[in-house]
């Protein structure tokens, strides 16, 4: 299988996608409107003849189409990295299309020299434009959280600046960052009716319809989550600690699932003490290497059946990694409730799981793109090579803090589905 997939220079596909952009965005992502402040559009256009490294969050499959829209406003296409597995989705059709709008592949878990070389080349070009999703893969499916940033995203920018200065000693790279927030725009009554309808179907599937029929909708969501937790504890031989909270218990389950997957993959250097998302990333990277038949003699020989099972296990485990009870209990917005609903339906009805992009919202949405204050990469660079590690760490920490501020700002764009007193009443019942 081909390991590195570069972008394809093509004028017709981007032209056609630009002409049909909003009908396609509505059809594929159910996004009916994109909101950007006029001053941010003006700032974007100032970068047309300059280098630009742009960072944004990546909780779903909707962000790359919005990056295309930013390029449309700019009048210049961005390049962006995508996980190598994405190029195989839908029989390769996704890869065929995104290559022609600027995407190229990167393989997680190994030094992907081809991807790094192209990244540095893009950033060294006088008008190079690159988007990096620092959370990388998998897409979390949670628009109100930032996943741990992938190691190395800051280093790519510094390498690009080094290469640019080989061509022009005075070269610099503009750094800008944004946050993409998706808001369901259906009326509250329609949302509640739709959520109730989906929950009834789930409750009947797992046999708790009678138990849940008189409960508050928010309480019913948590009851389904508790049922799935107890089932997973049984499936993975995790002794329930009923005096502990939901998050603690699901944490034990997710680690038991990950440790079992590591055994199946014969994962070398697997650290059982590592946090769950880093464990998952290392294991899913191993799965992808096996799927690609990556030429590494250190990879254990596994059967095609084992690799297929490991892939299925990994995408199921991911939903257990990101689920935290307080995420919806503290702020039960429509968007958060649908995120949990997607996980339930993925687990119970075998819908496309979040680790593979998920299923786009079936209710119409509005996309808001918020932007921070741009700066130049040289502001974070020191001439002392011994301080490069510190420069990379400072860049990463600054970027995450800046993006978190935008995430916090975006919270005001939506509101809980229920009055505060109803939420408090549910909390009191489940303590």
C-alpha positions as CSV (number, residue, x, y, z in Angstrom):
1,X,0.0,0.0,0.0
2,X,1.3,3.5,-0.8
3,X,2.6,5.1,2.3
4,X,2.9,8.9,1.4
5,X,0.1,10.6,-0.5
6,X,1.0,14.1,-1.7
7,X,-1.5,16.9,-2.7
8,X,-2.5,17.1,-6.4
9,X,-2.4,20.4,-8.2
10,X,-5.7,20.8,-9.8
11,X,-7.7,23.9,-10.8
12,X,-11.0,22.4,-11.7
13,X,-11.9,20.6,-8.5
14,X,-11.2,23.6,-6.2
15,X,-13.1,25.9,-8.7
16,X,-16.1,23.5,-8.7
17,X,-16.0,23.1,-4.9
18,X,-15.9,26.9,-4.5
19,X,-18.9,27.4,-6.8
20,X,-20.9,24.7,-5.0
21,X,-19.5,25.4,-1.6
22,X,-22.6,26.1,0.5
23,X,-24.8,23.5,-1.1
24,X,-22.1,20.9,-0.5
25,X,-21.5,22.1,3.0
26,X,-25.2,21.8,3.8
27,X,-25.4,18.4,2.2
28,X,-22.3,16.9,3.8
29,X,-22.1,18.6,7.2
30,X,-25.6,20.2,7.6
31,X,-23.9,23.6,8.1
32,X,-26.1,26.3,6.7
33,X,-24.1,29.4,7.6
34,X,-20.5,30.3,8.4
35,X,-20.0,33.3,10.7
36,X,-16.7,35.3,10.7
37,X,-16.2,38.8,11.9
38,X,-15.5,41.3,9.1
39,X,-12.3,42.4,10.8
40,X,-11.0,38.8,10.8
41,X,-11.7,38.4,7.1
42,X,-9.8,41.7,6.5
43,X,-6.9,40.3,8.6
44,X,-6.9,37.1,6.7
45,X,-6.6,38.8,3.4
46,X,-3.5,40.8,4.6
47,X,-1.6,37.5,4.6
48,X,-2.2,36.8,0.9
49,X,1.4,37.6,-0.1
50,X,3.0,36.3,3.1
51,X,3.8,33.0,4.8
52,X,1.0,31.8,7.2
53,X,0.9,29.0,9.6
54,X,-2.7,28.6,10.9
55,X,-3.8,26.4,13.8
56,X,-7.4,25.4,14.7
57,X,-9.3,22.8,16.7
58,X,-10.4,19.6,15.0
59,X,-13.2,17.8,16.8
60,X,-15.0,16.5,13.7
61,X,-14.8,16.2,9.9
62,X,-16.3,19.6,9.4
63,X,-13.1,21.6,10.0
64,X,-11.2,20.8,6.7
65,X,-14.2,22.1,4.6
66,X,-14.1,25.3,6.7
67,X,-10.3,25.6,6.1
68,X,-11.2,25.4,2.4
69,X,-13.6,28.3,2.9
70,X,-10.9,30.4,4.5
71,X,-8.8,29.8,1.5
72,X,-11.7,30.8,-0.7
73,X,-11.9,34.1,1.2
74,X,-8.2,34.6,0.9
75,X,-8.0,33.8,-2.8
76,X,-5.3,31.2,-2.1
77,X,-5.5,27.6,-1.1
78,X,-4.1,26.2,2.2
79,X,-2.2,23.0,2.4
80,X,-3.0,20.7,5.3
81,X,-2.0,17.4,6.7
82,X,-4.5,14.6,7.2
83,X,-4.1,11.2,8.8
84,X,-3.1,8.5,6.3
85,X,-6.1,6.4,7.2
86,X,-8.5,9.2,6.0
87,X,-7.2,8.8,2.4
88,X,-8.7,5.3,2.4
89,X,-12.2,6.3,3.6
90,X,-15.1,5.4,1.3
91,X,-12.9,3.3,-0.9
92,X,-10.4,6.1,-1.4
93,X,-13.0,8.6,-2.6
94,X,-12.3,11.0,0.3
95,X,-8.6,10.9,-0.4
96,X,-9.0,11.5,-4.1
97,X,-11.0,14.7,-3.3
98,X,-9.1,16.2,-0.4
99,X,-5.7,15.7,-2.3
100,X,-7.1,18.1,-4.9
101,X,-8.0,20.8,-2.4
102,X,-4.6,20.7,-0.6
103,X,-4.4,17.7,1.7
104,X,-1.4,15.4,2.1
105,X,-0.9,12.4,4.3
106,X,1.0,11.9,7.5
107,X,1.5,8.6,9.4
108,X,1.3,8.8,13.1
109,X,3.7,6.9,15.3
110,X,6.7,7.0,13.0
111,X,9.1,9.7,11.6
112,X,7.2,10.4,8.4
113,X,10.0,12.0,6.5
114,X,8.0,12.6,3.3
115,X,5.3,14.5,5.2
116,X,7.9,16.5,7.2
117,X,9.9,17.4,4.1
118,X,6.8,18.7,2.3
119,X,5.7,20.6,5.4
120,X,9.0,22.4,5.6
121,X,8.9,23.2,1.9
122,X,5.5,24.7,2.1
123,X,6.5,27.0,5.0
124,X,9.7,28.0,3.3
125,X,7.9,29.3,0.2
126,X,7.4,33.1,0.2
127,X,3.6,32.8,0.2
128,X,3.3,29.4,1.7
129,X,0.0,28.7,3.6
130,X,-0.3,25.7,5.9
131,X,-3.0,24.7,8.3
132,X,-2.1,22.4,11.2
133,X,-4.7,20.7,13.5
134,X,-2.6,20.4,16.6
135,X,-4.9,17.9,18.2
136,X,-4.3,15.6,15.3
137,X,-6.2,12.3,15.2
138,X,-8.5,11.1,16.4
139,X,-11.3,13.7,16.1
140,X,-12.7,13.9,19.6
141,X,-16.3,14.7,18.7
142,X,-16.4,17.2,21.5
143,X,-16.3,20.8,20.3
144,X,-16.0,22.2,23.9
145,X,-12.7,20.4,24.7
146,X,-9.2,20.5,23.3
147,X,-7.4,17.1,23.1
148,X,-3.7,17.0,24.1
149,X,-1.7,18.5,21.3
150,X,0.4,16.1,19.2
151,X,4.1,16.3,20.0
152,X,6.0,18.0,17.2
153,X,3.5,20.5,15.8
154,X,5.5,23.5,17.1
155,X,8.8,21.9,15.9
156,X,7.4,21.8,12.3
157,X,6.9,25.6,12.4
158,X,10.4,26.2,13.7
159,X,11.9,23.9,11.0
160,X,9.9,25.8,8.4
161,X,11.4,29.1,9.6
162,X,14.9,27.7,9.5
163,X,14.4,26.6,5.8
164,X,12.8,29.9,4.9
165,X,15.8,31.8,6.3
166,X,18.2,29.7,4.2
167,X,16.5,31.4,1.2
168,X,16.0,34.8,2.9
169,X,17.8,35.7,6.1
170,X,15.0,38.1,7.0
171,X,12.2,35.6,6.4
172,X,9.5,35.1,9.0
173,X,6.3,33.1,9.4
174,X,3.0,34.6,10.5
175,X,1.3,32.5,13.2
176,X,-2.5,32.7,13.5
177,X,-4.9,30.5,15.4
178,X,-8.7,30.0,15.5
179,X,-11.5,28.1,17.1
180,X,-14.4,26.5,15.2
181,X,-17.7,26.2,17.1
182,X,-20.8,24.5,15.7
183,X,-24.2,25.5,17.0
184,X,-27.5,23.6,16.3
185,X,-30.0,26.2,15.0
186,X,-33.3,24.2,15.3
187,X,-35.9,25.4,17.8
188,X,-35.7,24.1,21.3
189,X,-38.9,22.1,21.0
190,X,-37.7,20.3,17.9
191,X,-34.4,19.5,19.6
192,X,-36.1,18.1,22.7
193,X,-38.5,16.0,20.6
194,X,-35.7,14.7,18.5
195,X,-33.5,13.8,21.5
196,X,-36.4,12.1,23.2
197,X,-37.2,10.0,20.1
198,X,-33.6,8.8,19.8
199,X,-33.4,8.1,23.6
200,X,-36.6,6.0,23.5
201,X,-35.1,3.9,20.7
202,X,-31.9,3.4,22.8
203,X,-33.8,2.6,26.0
204,X,-35.9,0.0,24.2
205,X,-32.7,-1.5,22.7
206,X,-31.1,-2.0,26.1
207,X,-34.3,-2.8,28.0
208,X,-34.7,0.1,30.3
209,X,-37.6,2.0,28.7
210,X,-39.9,1.4,31.7
211,X,-37.2,2.3,34.2
212,X,-36.6,5.6,32.5
213,X,-40.0,6.7,31.3
214,X,-40.7,9.2,34.1
215,X,-37.2,10.6,34.4
216,X,-36.0,14.0,33.2
217,X,-34.4,13.8,29.8
218,X,-31.0,14.7,31.2
219,X,-31.3,12.0,33.9
220,X,-32.2,9.5,31.2
221,X,-29.0,10.4,29.3
222,X,-27.0,9.6,32.4
223,X,-28.9,6.4,33.1
224,X,-28.0,5.1,29.6
225,X,-24.4,6.0,30.2
226,X,-24.4,4.1,33.5
227,X,-25.9,1.0,31.8
228,X,-23.2,1.0,29.2
229,X,-20.6,1.5,31.9
230,X,-21.9,-1.5,33.9
231,X,-22.0,-3.6,30.7
232,X,-18.4,-2.7,29.9
233,X,-17.3,-3.5,33.4
234,X,-18.8,-7.0,33.0
235,X,-17.4,-7.5,29.5
236,X,-13.9,-6.6,30.6
237,X,-13.9,-8.2,34.0
238,X,-13.5,-4.9,35.9
239,X,-14.8,-5.2,39.4
240,X,-17.4,-2.4,40.0
241,X,-16.5,0.0,42.7
242,X,-20.0,1.3,43.3
243,X,-18.9,3.8,45.9
244,X,-16.9,5.6,43.3
245,X,-18.2,8.0,40.7
246,X,-19.0,7.5,37.0
247,X,-15.8,9.1,35.8
248,X,-13.6,7.0,38.1
249,X,-15.3,3.8,37.0
250,X,-15.3,4.5,33.3
251,X,-11.6,5.4,33.7
252,X,-10.9,1.9,35.0
253,X,-12.8,0.4,32.1
254,X,-11.0,2.4,29.4
255,X,-7.6,1.4,30.8
256,X,-8.7,-2.3,30.9
257,X,-9.8,-2.1,27.3
258,X,-6.6,-0.4,26.2
259,X,-4.4,-2.8,28.1
260,X,-6.2,-5.8,26.5
261,X,-5.8,-4.2,23.0
262,X,-2.1,-3.7,23.7
263,X,-1.8,-7.4,24.4
264,X,-3.6,-8.2,21.2
265,X,-1.2,-6.0,19.2
266,X,1.9,-7.3,21.1
267,X,2.7,-3.6,21.6
268,X,6.3,-3.1,22.6
269,X,7.2,-0.2,24.9
270,X,3.5,0.1,26.0
271,X,3.3,2.0,29.2
272,X,0.4,0.9,31.4
273,X,0.9,4.0,33.6
274,X,0.4,6.5,30.7
275,X,-2.8,8.5,30.3
276,X,-5.6,7.0,28.2
277,X,-5.4,9.3,25.2
278,X,-1.7,8.8,24.7
279,X,-2.2,5.0,25.1
280,X,-4.9,5.1,22.5
281,X,-2.8,7.1,20.1
282,X,0.1,4.8,20.3
283,X,-2.1,1.7,19.8
284,X,-4.1,3.2,16.9
285,X,-0.9,4.2,15.3
286,X,0.2,0.6,15.5
287,X,-3.0,-0.6,13.9
288,X,-2.5,1.9,11.1
289,X,1.1,0.7,10.5
290,X,-0.2,-2.9,10.2
291,X,-2.9,-1.9,7.8
292,X,-0.4,0.0,5.7
293,X,2.0,-3.0,5.8
294,X,4.6,-0.5,7.0
295,X,8.1,-1.9,6.4
296,X,9.4,-2.1,9.9
297,X,11.0,-5.4,11.1
298,X,10.2,-4.5,14.7
299,X,6.4,-4.8,14.0
300,X,5.1,-8.2,15.2
301,X,3.5,-10.5,12.6
302,X,-0.2,-10.4,13.1
303,X,-3.0,-12.0,11.1
304,X,-5.4,-10.0,9.0
305,X,-8.2,-11.1,11.3
306,X,-6.3,-9.8,14.4
307,X,-5.6,-6.5,12.7
308,X,-9.2,-6.1,11.7
309,X,-10.4,-6.9,15.3
310,X,-7.8,-4.5,16.7
311,X,-9.1,-1.7,14.5
312,X,-12.7,-2.4,15.6
313,X,-11.7,-2.5,19.2
314,X,-9.8,0.7,19.0
315,X,-12.6,2.8,17.5
316,X,-15.0,1.4,20.1
317,X,-12.6,2.2,23.0
318,X,-12.2,5.8,21.9
319,X,-15.8,6.6,22.9
320,X,-15.1,5.4,26.4
321,X,-12.0,7.5,26.6
322,X,-13.6,10.9,26.1
323,X,-16.9,10.3,27.9
324,X,-17.0,12.3,31.2
325,X,-20.3,12.7,33.1
326,X,-19.8,16.4,34.1
327,X,-19.3,17.3,30.4
328,X,-23.0,17.2,29.9
329,X,-24.2,17.6,33.5
330,X,-22.4,20.9,34.0
331,X,-23.5,22.5,30.7
332,X,-26.2,20.4,28.9
333,X,-26.2,22.3,25.7
334,X,-27.9,20.7,22.6
335,X,-24.4,20.2,21.1
336,X,-23.1,18.3,24.0
337,X,-26.1,16.1,24.3
338,X,-25.9,15.2,20.7
339,X,-22.2,14.4,21.0
340,X,-23.1,11.8,23.7
341,X,-26.1,10.5,21.7
342,X,-23.7,9.9,18.8
343,X,-21.5,7.8,21.0
344,X,-24.5,5.8,22.3
345,X,-25.7,5.1,18.7
346,X,-22.2,4.2,17.5
347,X,-21.9,1.7,20.3
348,X,-25.4,0.2,20.1
349,X,-26.4,0.6,16.5
350,X,-22.9,0.4,14.8
351,X,-23.1,3.8,13.3
352,X,-19.8,5.4,12.2
353,X,-17.8,6.0,15.4
354,X,-16.2,9.3,16.4
355,X,-12.7,7.9,15.9
356,X,-13.6,7.6,12.2
357,X,-15.2,11.0,11.9
358,X,-18.7,10.2,13.1
359,X,-21.9,11.0,11.3
360,X,-22.6,14.7,10.6
361,X,-25.5,16.3,12.5
362,X,-29.0,15.6,11.0
363,X,-30.1,18.9,12.4
364,X,-29.0,22.2,10.7
365,X,-26.0,24.0,12.2
366,X,-24.2,27.3,12.1
367,X,-20.4,27.4,12.2
368,X,-18.7,30.2,14.0
369,X,-14.9,30.8,13.4
370,X,-13.2,32.8,16.1
371,X,-9.7,34.1,15.7
372,X,-7.0,35.2,18.1
373,X,-4.2,37.8,17.7
374,X,-1.6,36.9,15.0
375,X,2.1,37.1,15.7
376,X,5.4,36.2,14.0
377,X,7.2,33.0,14.7
378,X,10.5,34.8,15.2
379,X,9.1,36.2,18.5
380,X,9.5,32.7,20.0
381,X,12.8,31.8,18.4
382,X,16.2,32.0,20.1
383,X,19.5,31.9,18.4
384,X,20.9,29.7,21.1
385,X,20.3,26.2,19.8
386,X,20.5,24.8,23.3
387,X,17.2,26.7,24.0
388,X,15.4,25.2,21.0
389,X,13.7,22.6,23.2
390,X,12.4,25.5,25.5
391,X,11.3,27.4,22.4
392,X,9.2,24.4,21.2
393,X,7.7,24.0,24.6
394,X,6.9,27.7,24.9
395,X,5.3,27.7,21.5
396,X,3.1,24.7,22.3
397,X,2.1,26.1,25.7
398,X,1.3,29.5,24.3
399,X,-0.7,28.0,21.4
400,X,-2.8,25.8,23.7
401,X,-3.5,28.6,26.1
402,X,-4.5,31.0,23.3
403,X,-6.8,28.4,21.8
404,X,-8.4,27.6,25.2
405,X,-9.2,31.3,25.5
406,X,-11.1,31.2,22.2
407,X,-12.9,28.0,23.4
408,X,-14.0,29.7,26.6
409,X,-15.2,32.7,24.6
410,X,-17.2,30.5,22.3
411,X,-19.2,29.1,25.2
412,X,-21.5,32.1,25.1
413,X,-22.7,31.2,21.6
414,X,-25.0,28.5,22.9
415,X,-26.8,27.7,26.2
416,X,-28.2,24.8,28.1
417,X,-31.4,23.2,27.0
418,X,-32.8,23.2,30.6
419,X,-33.3,25.9,33.3
420,X,-30.7,25.9,36.1
421,X,-33.2,24.6,38.7
422,X,-33.9,21.5,36.6
423,X,-30.2,20.8,36.1
424,X,-29.6,21.2,39.9
425,X,-32.5,18.8,40.6
426,X,-31.0,16.1,38.3
427,X,-27.6,16.6,40.0
428,X,-29.1,16.1,43.4
429,X,-30.8,12.9,42.4
430,X,-27.7,11.2,41.1
431,X,-25.2,12.3,43.9
